[in-house]
Amino acid sequence: MTAAKATLITCHANADFDAFAAMLAARHLYNPHVLLFPGSQERGLQKLYASIDTRAYSFADNSDLDWESFDRLVIVDTRQRSRVNHVAPLLERPGVAVEMWDHHPDSGDDIAFGTVHLAQIGSVTSLIVQHLREREVRLEAEDATLLGLGIYGDTGSFTYSSTTPADFEAAAWLLGQGMDVNRINDLAAHELTSMHIQALNSLLESAESYTINRTQVVLAEAAMEHYLGDFAYLAHRLIEMEKFPVLFAIGLMGDRIQVVARSRSEKINVGDICAALGGGGHAYAASASIRHMTLHEVRDAILRQLYEQAHPDKTAREYMSSPAVGVESTATIREADELMLHFGLKAVPVFVPGTRTCKGLLDAQTASRASAHGLGGALVEDYMQGSVQTLPPEAVLKDLTAIIVGARQRLVPIVEADRVIGVVTRTDLINVFAHEQDSLPVLKHSPSKERHVGKLIQDRLPSSVKDLLQLAGKLGRDLGLPVYAVGGFVRDLLLNRPNQDIDLVVEGNGIALAKALAVELGGRVREHQEFLTSVVIFKDEKGLESRIDVATARLEYYEYPAALPTVELSSIKMDLFRRDFSINALAVRLDSTPFGQLIDFFGGQRDIKERVIRVLHTLSFVEDPTRCLRAVRFEQRYDFRIGAGAERLIKNALGLKLMDKLAGPRLFSEFRHICDEDNPLACLVRLDQLGILPAIAPQLALTPTRKALLQELQDMLSWYHLLYFEKKPQAWLVYFLGLSHGLPYAETSVLYRRLGLPENKRAEILNQREQMRTVRGRLEAWQRRQEGQAPKISALCEVLSPLSLESLLYLMAETENEYLQKSLSRYITQWQHEKADITGGDLKALGLPPGPQYSHILRTALKAKLDGETQGRKAQLGLARELMRQEQERKARHPSKG
């Protein structure tokens, strides 16, 4: 006989008490059965599962299952395919009966076949208990208690808005079966550790309130280095403490983000929003686990979904920029590049010649790179993106975001009657959500509550800098222009590190402020009208030339509805969003009262406090791979750490081989900055660990020998700086010599070209390498001659004189010969600076007529001094007389040679 098939009962990944209890309840309906528990992130449930006799409940491990032994699959607490990947072998096998017990609303990811038991009820366990009650199933007291735990958990002990009479009836029946309410209270109790308290405090401190569809919605976030269990309970505690109508608790945990959402309002469906994030739930309670977004992107995605719920009827016609600036497919790449540069566009639609019919898209990066490769005369149609998604003017916001955010298409042409009547860009969407966000009140706990750093400016900055910032603020008030100090200056102010490199951003006419500033400072303005930037150049209190960059806050697109669009001015928030890391996306408002309002939209203060480097969006390293190097530079400079999410994004960028696309000059600039850091070696080692160095060029991989040499070079440079000599070495040149250590000439030349060294610099450093090779042999010969006799210092100086300071430091670090290292040290610090004790004036006083003999005698006197053969000026004068006498005798013997 063939063995009877069994039923496999399971729930969704990251189970909660209700899902677990529903599995236990369902086992009374199906026999024979096996239970498959996919695990949980809730510590209480993990502890409960570890305490029970799993064999008695027929639990099995995934690895032990014989999939062929099952002809039925029962799934509880979900219907979403993506949440039950652990039973894919059964879902994909023909002939398997599938039954689902669920209380969540429909979603686009629902399994499309099988039998569904569905009810709008607070707990799915309650739904199954109804069937147990109808079948008059008798339960053990412990069993009834565990089922009751699921109902209590998903209804918030019957306090959630999703609770129904059926939940009370199910609990009442379980109570009659011996359910122990006290034991449920013990099992559901949450032990809060110090990490939980810290996370709860972060949620409170970061809570921001928005009015969506006339309902208060609160977003709160916390960042943890590792996974924190019971995060859902923290959300529950927060909503109970503050009585929020709707809450989204966002937890960054290592390389993932956990979202827990709760709603007491019928106007906000948190289940739909979490489903859009890849999670699930119902209208009143939902969650999502996200791996490929930053905190800022998750926050924006939630706001976007909220906005879509609140404005379901607005169409693309209301969002688009019109008319659309575009190019015909027969235009040249050069013409398209100039058009996009003129209007500041990142992409344009491509039209069929003589029409407004969309044929494709061309992005600015493609046009720029094609021009750089000498393809400016090529046709646009040869390099455009041909497959383009368009939308009609009746399309809604959800359709637009699906293309711009989901498909990552830079813009959507809006087409009517086969004509492009406008475009909706990524910036248009940002403006929609930013306008919604910026116009809403903020809770008392908000991180964007007004914090003023005027006292820090007063205490930490020189008076000249303070005066400059206050002057800029005063002029901003006079002109009615919001003025901000931005970027690294603000970061270092908070870190109490010196940085007087001031960049100003103005919301409005930045050039007008620059001109007013120049008048007050007695300076001049250099304008870049097309980029809305300017530089104020003036003399500081010491008479030295100083400069301040003044920019207008602007977006990357131009979008007013006119034949010739003008620059789209933006808020400071959008300007900061263009920056690399959260710690650099800070601003101080200078025209505020009181002075010095700190602006922090992206958690920069938090990340400074937690000493972590985080990007603002997941495409950060894709858009600019040099940020990989900058992330390491800031990490090592400030003793921070690159966040797990940012590190994953770096590895993704390396996997896409984006370093290959980096132009040499940009690499050279980044490497020079790294070499100017206090600890360049730490940066290089970290770059090597992350795989960035070999991704740039395989020859850059740090071998143990090269790493040891770089350490010696760093030590030598530190030693030299302590000497306080006026002449300073070019640190980058020294390190570049170290990075090419052991490579032959041809490979070194290729490497230096890859690293973007300018032609003259490349020739210089290659020449120095060849000189050093010659000098090494001469040094060895010199050392052999010194054995057993007084050293000839003058001979050493003659050998070393052709070398630059950088090459000398390199040789000193490279050599393992202690005597030679000491000799090089004496040459660098003393011998190369020595001069003869006599001068040309002394020779003239001795009656020597001017001529070539002057330099010969002075060189001979210096050699004698270096070699200890003459002591003092008197002895060198005697040597000069003797040399003059010998020259006179030579001339007397050979008068014809004069």
C-alpha positions in Angstrom: 0.0 0.0 0.0 1.1 3.6 -0.6 1.7 5.5 2.6 -0.9 8.2 3.3 0.1 11.7 2.5 0.4 14.4 5.2 -0.5 18.1 5.5 2.3 20.6 6.1 1.2 23.6 8.2 3.3 26.8 8.2 3.0 30.6 8.6 4.9 33.6 7.2 8.6 34.4 7.8 9.3 36.5 10.9 6.3 35.1 12.7 4.4 36.8 15.5 2.4 35.2 18.4 -0.8 35.1 16.3 0.9 33.3 13.4 2.5 30.8 15.7 -0.8 30.2 17.7 -2.7 29.8 14.4 -0.4 27.0 13.4 -1.0 25.2 16.7 -4.8 25.7 16.2 -4.8 24.5 12.6 -3.1 21.2 13.6 -6.4 20.2 15.2 -8.1 20.4 11.8 -5.7 18.4 9.6 -4.3 14.9 10.3 -1.8 13.7 9.8 0.2 16.9 9.9 3.7 18.4 10.3 4.3 21.9 11.5 7.1 24.0 9.9 8.0 27.1 11.9 10.0 29.6 9.8 11.4 31.5 12.7 10.7 34.8 14.4 12.5 38.1 15.3 10.5 38.5 18.5 12.5 37.4 21.5 9.4 36.3 23.5 8.3 34.0 20.7 11.8 32.6 20.2 11.9 31.9 24.0 8.5 30.2 23.9 9.4 28.0 20.9 12.7 27.0 22.6 10.7 26.0 25.8 8.1 23.7 24.3 8.4 20.0 23.3 8.5 20.5 19.5 8.2 16.8 18.7 5.0 16.6 20.8 3.6 19.4 18.5 4.9 17.7 15.4 7.3 20.5 14.5 10.0 19.6 11.9 13.1 21.4 10.5 13.1 22.5 6.9 16.2 20.4 6.2 14.5 17.2 7.4 11.4 17.5 5.3 10.5 15.0 2.6 8.5 17.3 0.3 7.1 14.3 -1.6 5.3 13.1 1.5 2.9 16.1 1.5 -0.2 16.5 -0.6 -1.6 19.5 1.2 -0.1 22.8 2.3 -1.8 25.0 4.9 -0.6 28.6 5.3 -1.8 30.7 8.2 -1.7 34.5 8.8 -0.8 35.4 5.2 -1.5 34.8 1.5 1.5 36.7 0.2 3.8 34.5 -1.9 6.9 36.5 -1.0 6.4 35.7 2.7 6.4 31.9 2.3 9.5 31.3 0.2 10.4 28.5 2.7 7.7 26.3 1.2 8.3 27.1 -2.4 8.9 23.4 -3.3 5.2 22.6 -2.4 3.8 25.7 -4.0 5.5 24.9 -7.2 4.5 21.2 -7.3 1.4 20.3 -9.3 -1.3 18.4 -7.5 -0.7 19.9 -4.0 -3.8 21.3 -2.4 -3.3 24.7 -0.8 -5.4 26.2 1.9 -4.9 29.6 3.5 -6.3 31.1 6.7 -5.9 34.8 6.8 -7.4 38.1 8.2 -5.3 40.5 6.0 -6.7 42.4 3.1 -6.0 41.5 -0.5 -2.6 42.4 -2.0 -1.0 42.1 -5.4 1.3 39.4 -4.1 -1.4 37.0 -3.0 -1.2 33.4 -4.1 -3.7 33.1 -6.9 -4.9 29.5 -6.3 -6.1 27.3 -3.5 -8.8 27.6 -0.9 -9.0 30.7 1.2 -10.6 31.1 4.7 -10.8 34.8 5.1 -12.4 37.1 7.7 -12.1 40.7 8.9 -11.1 39.9 12.4 -8.5 41.0 14.9 -6.6 37.7 15.0 -6.4 34.8 12.6 -6.2 32.5 15.6 -9.7 33.7 16.4 -10.9 32.6 12.9 -9.5 29.1 13.4 -10.9 28.9 16.9 -14.4 29.5 15.5 -14.0 26.3 13.4 -12.6 24.4 16.4 -15.6 25.5 18.4 -18.1 24.4 15.7 -16.4 21.0 15.5 -16.5 20.8 19.3 -12.8 20.1 19.6 -11.6 19.7 23.2 -8.3 21.4 24.1 -5.8 20.9 26.9 -5.4 23.9 29.1 -1.8 24.5 27.9 -3.0 24.4 24.3 -5.9 26.8 25.0 -3.4 29.2 26.7 -1.0 29.2 23.7 -3.9 29.9 21.3 -5.1 32.7 23.6 -1.7 34.1 23.5 -2.0 34.6 19.8 -5.4 36.4 20.1 -4.1 38.7 23.0 -1.0 39.5 21.0 -2.7 40.5 17.7 -5.5 42.5 19.3 -3.3 44.3 21.8 -5.2 42.6 24.6 -8.4 43.7 22.9 -7.4 47.3 22.7 -6.6 47.6 18.9 -9.2 49.1 16.6 -9.1 45.9 14.5 -10.6 43.9 17.4 -14.1 42.4 16.7 -16.8 40.6 18.7 -15.5 37.3 17.2 -12.2 37.8 19.0 -13.9 38.2 22.3 -16.1 35.1 21.6 -13.0 33.1 20.7 -11.2 34.1 23.8 -14.3 33.3 25.9 -14.5 29.8 24.5 -10.7 29.3 25.1 -11.2 30.5 28.7 -13.8 27.7 29.1 -11.2 25.3 27.7 -8.8 26.2 30.6 -6.9 29.2 29.1 -4.7 30.7 31.8 -4.8 34.5 31.5 -2.0 35.0 34.1 0.3 32.7 32.1 -0.5 34.6 28.9 0.5 37.8 30.8 3.8 36.1 31.7 4.5 34.8 28.2 3.7 38.1 26.6 5.8 40.1 29.0 8.6 42.0 27.3 12.0 42.4 29.1 13.4 45.7 28.1 17.2 45.9 28.0 19.3 49.0 28.0 19.4 48.8 24.2 15.5 48.7 24.1 15.4 51.8 26.3 18.0 53.6 24.1 16.0 52.7 21.0 12.7 53.8 22.5 14.4 57.1 23.4 15.6 57.5 19.8 12.1 56.9 18.6 10.8 59.6 20.9 13.5 62.1 20.0 13.1 61.5 16.3 9.3 61.5 16.1 8.0 63.8 13.4 4.3 64.6 12.8 2.5 65.1 9.5 -1.1 65.9 8.7 -2.2 63.4 6.0 -5.8 63.3 5.0 -6.6 65.4 8.1 -5.0 62.7 10.3 -1.9 63.0 12.4 0.7 60.6 11.2 4.0 60.2 13.1 7.2 58.8 11.7 9.9 57.9 14.2 13.2 56.2 13.7 16.0 54.5 15.6 19.4 53.2 14.4 21.0 50.2 16.0 24.3 48.5 15.0 22.8 45.0 15.3 19.3 43.5 15.2 17.1 44.3 18.1 14.3 41.9 19.0 10.9 43.1 20.1 11.0 46.2 18.0 7.3 45.8 17.4 6.7 46.0 21.1 8.6 49.3 21.2 6.2 50.7 18.6 3.3 49.5 20.7 4.7 51.2 23.8 5.3 54.4 21.9 1.8 54.7 20.4 0.4 54.0 23.9 2.6 56.5 25.6 2.0 59.4 23.1 -1.5 58.4 22.0 -0.6 58.8 18.3 -3.4 58.1 15.8 -1.0 56.6 13.3 2.7 55.6 13.9 5.4 54.3 11.6 8.4 53.1 13.7 11.5 52.7 11.5 14.4 50.8 12.9 17.8 50.6 11.1 19.4 47.3 12.3 22.7 46.6 10.7 22.0 46.2 7.0 18.2 46.0 7.2 15.4 48.4 8.1 12.4 47.2 10.1 9.2 49.1 9.8 6.3 48.6 12.3 3.1 50.5 11.6 0.0 51.0 13.8 -3.1 52.9 12.9 -6.2 53.9 15.0 -7.7 55.8 12.1 -9.9 54.5 9.3 -8.4 57.2 7.0 -4.9 55.6 7.0 -4.4 52.0 5.8 -0.9 51.0 7.1 -1.3 47.6 5.6 -1.3 48.9 2.1 1.7 51.1 2.8 3.8 48.3 4.3 2.8 46.0 1.4 4.2 48.6 -1.0 7.5 48.3 1.0 7.5 44.5 0.5 5.9 43.7 3.9 2.3 43.0 4.9 -0.4 43.4 7.5 -3.8 44.8 7.7 -5.3 48.3 7.9 -4.5 48.8 11.6 -1.2 46.9 12.1 1.5 46.0 9.6 5.2 45.6 9.2 8.0 45.3 6.6 11.6 44.3 6.5 13.7 46.2 3.9 17.3 45.6 2.9 18.0 47.8 -0.1 17.0 51.3 1.0 18.5 53.9 3.3 16.6 55.4 6.3 15.9 58.5 4.3 14.6 56.5 1.3 12.3 54.4 3.6 11.0 57.6 5.2 10.3 59.1 1.8 8.7 55.9 0.5 6.3 55.9 3.4 5.5 59.6 2.9 5.0 58.9 -0.8 2.6 56.1 -0.1 0.7 58.3 2.4 0.5 61.1 -0.1 -0.9 58.7 -2.7 -3.6 57.5 -0.3 -4.5 61.1 0.5 -4.4 62.3 -3.1 -5.7 59.5 -5.2 -7.3 61.7 -7.8 -4.4 64.1 -8.9 -3.1 63.3 -12.3 0.1 63.6 -14.3 -1.3 66.7 -16.0 -1.1 68.5 -12.7 2.5 67.3 -11.9 4.1 67.6 -15.3 6.4 70.4 -16.6 5.3 71.7 -19.9 6.3 72.2 -22.6 9.0 69.6 -22.5 12.6 70.4 -23.6 13.8 67.7 -25.9 16.0 66.9 -28.9 15.2 65.3 -32.3 16.8 61.9 -33.0 18.8 63.4 -35.9 20.5 66.0 -33.7 24.1 65.4 -32.8 25.4 64.3 -29.4 27.2 67.6 -29.1 24.0 69.6 -29.7 22.1 67.5 -27.1 25.0 67.8 -24.6 25.0 71.6 -25.0 21.2 71.8 -24.6 21.2 69.8 -21.4 24.2 71.8 -20.1 22.5 75.1 -20.9 19.3 74.1 -19.1 20.9 72.0 -16.4 18.9 68.9 -17.4 19.9 65.3 -16.5 17.8 63.8 -19.3 15.6 64.8 -22.2 13.0 63.0 -24.4 14.1 62.3 -28.0 11.6 63.2 -30.7 10.9 61.8 -34.1 12.2 64.5 -36.5 9.6 67.2 -37.2 7.2 65.9 -34.5 6.7 65.7 -30.8 6.4 61.9 -30.9 8.7 60.3 -28.3 11.3 58.0 -29.8 13.6 57.6 -26.7 15.4 59.2 -23.9 19.0 60.6 -23.7 20.6 61.2 -20.3 23.3 63.8 -19.7 25.9 61.4 -18.5 25.7 59.4 -21.8 26.0 62.6 -23.9 28.9 63.9 -21.9 30.9 60.7 -22.0 30.2 60.3 -25.7 31.5 63.8 -26.3 34.5 63.1 -24.2 35.3 60.1 -26.4 35.2 62.2 -29.6 31.7 61.2 -30.5 30.1 64.6 -30.4 29.2 64.4 -34.1 27.3 61.2 -33.7 23.6 61.1 -33.9 21.4 61.1 -30.8 19.5 58.1 -32.0 22.7 56.0 -32.0 23.1 56.4 -28.2 19.6 57.1 -26.8 17.7 54.8 -24.6 15.1 53.3 -27.0 12.8 51.5 -24.6 10.9 54.2 -22.8 7.8 54.0 -20.6 5.3 56.9 -21.2 2.1 57.7 -19.5 -1.1 59.6 -20.5 -2.0 62.9 -18.7 -4.7 61.0 -16.7 -2.1 58.8 -15.0 -2.0 59.1 -11.2 0.8 59.5 -8.8 1.2 55.8 -8.2 1.8 55.2 -11.9 4.5 57.9 -12.0 6.3 56.6 -8.9 6.2 53.0 -10.4 8.3 54.2 -13.3 10.5 56.9 -11.8 11.2 55.1 -8.5 10.4 51.5 -9.3 11.9 51.3 -12.8 14.5 54.1 -12.1 13.6 56.0 -15.3 14.8 59.5 -14.9 11.7 61.1 -16.3 8.3 60.1 -17.8 7.1 61.7 -21.0 3.4 62.5 -20.7 1.9 61.7 -24.1 -1.5 62.7 -25.6 -2.5 62.0 -29.1 1.0 60.6 -29.8 2.6 63.9 -28.8 4.7 64.7 -25.7 2.9 67.5 -24.0 5.1 67.5 -20.9 7.4 65.5 -18.6 7.4 64.5 -15.0 10.9 64.2 -13.6 12.3 62.7 -10.5 12.6 66.2 -9.1 9.0 66.9 -9.7 8.2 63.9 -7.4 10.6 65.1 -4.8 9.0 68.5 -4.9 5.5 66.9 -4.4 6.6 65.0 -1.3 8.9 67.7 0.0 6.1 70.3 -0.3 3.8 68.0 1.6 6.5 67.4 4.2 7.8 71.0 4.6 4.3 72.4 5.0 3.4 70.3 8.0 3.9 70.9 11.7 6.5 69.0 13.7 6.0 67.4 17.1 7.8 68.5 20.2 10.1 65.4 20.0 11.2 66.1 16.4 14.9 66.1 15.6 14.2 69.1 13.4 13.0 71.0 16.3 14.9 74.3 16.6 18.4 73.7 17.9 20.6 76.7 17.7 24.4 76.5 17.6 25.1 80.1 18.1 26.9 79.4 21.3 29.1 76.8 19.6 30.0 79.4 16.9 30.7 81.9 19.7 32.9 79.5 21.7 34.7 77.5 18.9 35.4 79.9 16.1 37.9 82.7 15.6 36.3 86.2 15.8 37.0 86.8 12.1 34.9 83.8 11.2 32.1 84.7 13.6 31.9 88.2 12.3 31.7 86.9 8.7 28.9 84.5 9.5 26.9 87.2 11.4 27.5 89.6 8.5 26.1 87.1 6.0 23.1 86.6 8.3 22.4 90.3 8.6 22.6 90.8 4.8 20.3 87.9 4.4 17.7 89.5 6.7 18.1 92.9 4.9 17.6 91.3 1.5 14.8 88.9 2.7 17.0 85.9 1.7 17.4 82.7 3.9 21.2 82.2 4.2 22.9 79.0 5.3 26.4 77.8 6.1 26.5 74.2 4.8 28.5 71.0 4.6 31.8 70.2 6.1 32.1 73.4 8.0 28.9 72.5 10.0 30.0 68.9 10.5 33.4 70.0 12.0 31.7 72.7 14.1 29.7 70.0 15.8 32.8 67.8 16.1 34.8 70.7 17.5 37.5 70.4 14.7 39.0 73.4 13.0 37.5 74.2 9.6 37.3 77.7 8.3 36.3 76.7 4.7 32.9 78.4 4.6 30.3 77.6 1.9 27.1 79.6 1.9 23.8 78.5 0.2 21.0 81.0 -0.3 17.3 80.3 -0.9 16.7 82.8 -3.6 19.2 85.1 -5.4 22.6 83.9 -4.2 24.5 86.3 -6.5 22.7 89.3 -5.0 23.9 88.3 -1.5 27.4 87.7 -2.8 27.5 91.2 -4.2 26.3 92.7 -1.0 28.9 90.7 0.9 31.6 91.9 -1.4 30.6 95.5 -0.8 30.8 95.1 2.9 34.2 93.3 2.8 35.7 95.5 0.2 36.2 92.6 -2.2 35.0 91.5 -5.6 32.6 88.8 -7.0 33.4 86.2 -9.6 30.0 85.1 -11.0 29.0 81.8 -12.7 25.5 83.0 -13.7 24.6 79.8 -15.5 25.2 77.7 -12.4 23.9 80.3 -10.0 27.1 80.3 -8.1 29.6 82.9 -7.2 32.8 83.5 -5.3 33.5 86.5 -3.0 37.2 87.3 -3.0 38.5 89.7 -0.3 41.5 90.4 1.9 41.3 89.1 5.5 42.6 91.0 8.5 46.1 89.8 7.8 46.0 91.1 4.3 45.8 87.6 2.8 43.4 86.8 0.0 40.4 84.9 1.2 37.3 83.5 -0.6 33.8 82.4 0.2 31.7 80.3 -2.1 28.0 81.4 -2.4 25.5 79.2 -4.2 21.8 79.4 -4.8 19.9 76.4 -3.6 18.8 74.6 -6.7 17.7 71.3 -8.1 19.2 69.3 -10.9 16.3 70.0 -13.3 14.8 73.2 -14.8 11.1 73.1 -15.0 9.0 76.2 -15.3 6.3 76.1 -18.0 7.9 78.4 -20.5 9.5 78.0 -23.9 12.9 78.7 -22.4 12.9 77.3 -18.8 14.7 79.2 -16.1 16.5 77.7 -13.2 14.2 76.0 -10.7 15.1 77.2 -7.2 14.7 74.7 -4.4 14.5 74.6 -0.7 17.7 74.0 1.3 16.4 70.5 2.0 16.7 69.6 -1.7 20.1 71.2 -1.9 21.4 69.2 1.0 19.9 66.0 -0.4 22.4 66.2 -3.3 25.3 65.7 -0.9 27.2 62.5 -0.2 26.7 61.6 3.5 24.3 62.5 6.2 27.1 64.0 8.3 27.8 66.4 5.4 24.1 67.2 4.8 23.9 69.7 7.7 23.3 73.4 7.6 23.2 76.4 9.9 20.8 79.2 9.1 22.5 82.5 9.6 19.6 84.9 9.2 17.5 83.3 11.9 16.6 84.8 15.3 18.2 83.6 17.5 21.3 83.3 15.4 22.5 79.8 14.2 19.5 77.5 13.7 20.8 74.0 13.0 19.1 72.3 10.0 19.2 68.5 9.9 16.8 66.7 7.6 18.7 63.5 7.3 19.9 62.4 10.7 23.4 63.9 10.5 23.5 64.8 14.2 22.5 61.3 15.1 25.1 59.8 12.9 27.8 62.1 14.3 26.8 61.0 17.8 26.8 57.4 16.8 30.1 57.9 14.8 28.8 56.3 11.6 29.0 57.1 7.9 25.6 56.7 6.1 24.6 57.7 2.5 21.4 59.6 1.8 20.1 57.2 -0.9 20.9 53.8 -2.3 22.2 55.1 -5.7 24.7 57.4 -4.0 27.8 55.3 -5.0 26.3 54.5 -8.4 25.9 58.1 -9.2 29.4 59.0 -7.9 31.8 56.1 -7.2 34.4 58.5 -5.8 32.1 58.6 -2.7 33.5 55.1 -1.9 36.9 56.7 -1.4 35.4 59.6 0.5 33.5 57.3 2.8 36.7 55.7 3.8 38.5 59.0 4.2 35.9 60.4 6.5 35.6 57.1 8.4 39.4 57.1 9.2 39.7 60.8 9.8 37.0 60.9 12.4 37.4 57.4 13.7 33.8 56.6 12.6 32.6 53.4 10.9 30.9 52.9 7.6 27.4 51.7 8.3 26.5 48.2 7.3 24.1 49.5 4.6 26.6 51.8 3.1 29.3 49.1 3.1 26.9 46.8 1.3 26.2 49.5 -1.3 30.0 50.0 -1.8 30.3 46.3 -2.5 27.4 46.5 -4.9 29.2 49.3 -6.7 32.4 47.3 -7.0 30.3 44.3 -8.2 29.0 46.6 -11.0 32.6 47.5 -11.8 31.8 51.2 -11.5 35.4 52.0 -10.6 36.3 51.2 -14.2 34.2 54.2 -15.2 35.9 56.7 -13.0 38.0 59.2 -14.9 41.7 59.4 -13.9 41.7 63.1 -12.8 38.9 62.4 -10.3 40.8 59.5 -8.9 43.9 61.6 -8.6 42.0 64.3 -6.8 40.7 61.7 -4.3 44.0 60.1 -3.7 45.7 63.5 -3.1 43.1 64.2 -0.5 43.7 60.8 1.1 47.5 61.4 1.1 46.9 64.7 2.9 45.1 63.0 5.8 46.8 62.5 9.2 46.8 58.8 8.7 46.8 58.0 5.0 47.9 54.4 5.6 44.8 53.6 7.6 42.7 54.9 4.6 44.7 52.8 2.1 44.5 49.7 4.3 40.7 50.1 4.6 40.4 50.7 0.9 42.2 47.5 0.3 40.1 45.6 2.8 36.9 46.7 1.0 38.3 45.8 -2.3 38.4 49.3 -3.6 42.1 49.5 -4.4 42.3 46.4 -6.5 39.0 47.4 -8.2 40.7 50.7 -9.3 43.8 48.8 -10.5 45.0 45.3 -9.6 48.5 46.5 -9.1 47.3 48.6 -6.1 46.5 45.6 -3.9 48.5 46.0 -0.7 51.0 43.2 -0.4 52.7 42.8 3.0 55.9 44.3 1.6 54.1 47.3 0.2 52.0 47.8 3.3 55.2 47.8 5.5 56.9 50.3 3.1 53.8 52.6 3.3 54.0 52.5 7.1 57.7 53.5 6.9 56.9 56.3 4.5 54.2 57.6 6.8 56.7 57.5 9.7 59.3 59.3 7.6 56.9 62.1 6.6 55.8 62.5 10.2 59.5 62.7 11.3 60.2 65.3 8.6 57.2 67.5 9.6 58.5 67.6 13.1 61.7 69.2 11.9 59.7 72.3 10.8 61.8 73.0 7.7 60.4 75.6 5.4 60.5 73.2 2.4 57.5 70.8 2.5 57.4 67.5 0.6 54.5 66.6 -1.6 53.0 63.7 0.4 51.0 62.3 -2.5 54.2 61.9 -4.5 55.9 59.9 -1.7 52.9 57.6 -1.3 52.5 57.1 -5.1 56.1 55.9 -5.1 55.2 53.5 -2.3 52.1 52.3 -4.1 54.1 51.4 -7.2 56.9 49.7 -5.2 58.2 46.6 -7.0 56.5 47.3 -10.3 58.5 47.6 -13.5 58.7 50.8 -15.4 56.0 50.0 -18.0 53.5 48.8 -15.4 54.2 51.8 -13.2 53.5 54.1 -16.1 50.2 52.4 -16.8 49.2 52.6 -13.1 50.0 56.3 -12.9 48.0 57.0 -16.0 45.1 55.0 -14.4 45.4 57.1 -11.3 45.1 60.3 -13.4 48.5 61.8 -12.8 48.9 64.9 -15.1 51.4 64.3 -17.9 54.1 66.5 -16.4 53.7 64.9 -12.9 53.8 61.4 -14.4 57.0 62.2 -16.3 58.5 63.8 -13.1 57.8 60.8 -10.8 58.9 58.3 -13.4 62.1 60.2 -13.9 62.6 60.2 -10.1 62.2 56.4 -10.0 64.9 56.0 -12.7 67.2 58.4 -10.8 66.7 56.4 -7.6 67.6 53.2 -9.4 70.9 54.7 -10.5 71.5 56.2 -7.0 70.9 52.9 -5.2 73.9 51.4 -7.1 76.1 54.4 -6.4 75.1 54.3 -2.7 76.1 50.7 -2.4 79.5 51.5 -4.0 79.9 54.5 -1.7 79.2 52.4 1.4 81.8 49.8 0.3 84.4 52.5 -0.1 83.8 53.8 3.4 84.6 50.4 5.1 87.7 50.8 7.3 88.3 54.5 6.6 86.8 57.9 7.4 83.5 58.4 5.4 83.6 60.8 2.5 80.5 62.8 3.2 81.1 65.0 0.1 80.9 61.9 -2.1 77.6 60.9 -0.5 76.2 64.4 -1.1 77.3 64.3 -4.7 75.4 61.0 -5.2 72.2 62.3 -3.5 72.1 65.8 -4.9 70.0 65.0 -8.0 67.2 63.6 -5.9 64.1 65.4 -4.8 63.1 65.6 -1.2 60.3 63.1 -1.8 62.8 60.6 -3.3 65.1 61.0 -0.4 62.4 60.3 2.1 61.4 57.3 0.0 65.0 55.9 -0.1 65.3 56.5 3.7 62.1 54.5 4.3 63.0 51.8 1.8 66.5 50.9 3.0 67.0 48.3 5.7 70.6 49.4 6.1 70.8 51.3 9.4 74.1 53.1 8.6 72.7 54.2 5.2 69.5 55.3 6.8 71.4 57.4 9.3 73.5 58.9 6.6 70.4 59.8 4.6 68.9 61.4 7.7 72.0 63.5 8.2 72.0 64.5 4.5 68.3 65.6 4.7 68.6 67.5 8.0 72.2 68.8 7.8 74.6 68.0 5.0 72.6 69.2 2.0 72.2 72.6 3.7 75.9 73.1 4.4 77.8 75.9 2.7 81.5 76.7 2.7 82.6 79.1 5.4 84.1 81.4 2.8 82.3 83.3 0.0 83.0 84.8 -3.4 83.8 88.1 -1.5 86.6 86.4 0.3 88.1 85.1 -3.0 87.8 88.6 -4.5 89.6 90.0 -1.5 92.4 87.5 -2.1 92.9 89.0 -5.5 91.2 86.3 -7.6 89.6 87.7 -10.7 86.0 86.7 -11.3 85.6 83.5 -13.3 84.9 79.7 -13.2 87.6 79.2 -10.6 85.2 80.8 -8.0 82.8 77.9 -8.1 85.5 75.3 -8.2 87.2 76.7 -5.1 84.0 77.1 -3.2 82.9 73.5 -4.0 86.3 72.2 -3.0 86.1 74.1 0.3 82.7 72.7 1.0 83.9 69.1 0.3 86.8 69.6 2.6 84.5 70.9 5.3 82.1 68.0 4.9 84.9 65.5 5.0 86.5 67.1 8.1 89.6 68.1 6.2 89.3 71.8 7.0 88.1 73.3 10.3 86.7 76.9 10.2 87.0 79.8 7.9 90.8 80.3 8.4 91.6 76.8 7.2 89.3 77.3 4.2 91.0 80.6 3.3 94.3 78.7 3.4 92.8 76.0 1.1 91.7 78.8 -1.3 95.2 80.3 -1.4 96.7 76.9 -2.1 94.2 76.3 -4.9 94.9 79.7 -6.4 98.7 79.0 -6.2 98.2 75.7 -8.0 96.2 77.3 -10.7 98.9 80.0 -11.2 101.6 77.3 -11.5 99.4 75.3 -14.0 99.0 78.4 -16.1 102.8 79.1 -15.9 103.6 75.5 -17.1 101.0 75.6 -19.8 100.6 79.2 -20.9 98.9 78.2 -24.1 96.0 76.6 -22.1 95.6 79.9 -20.1 
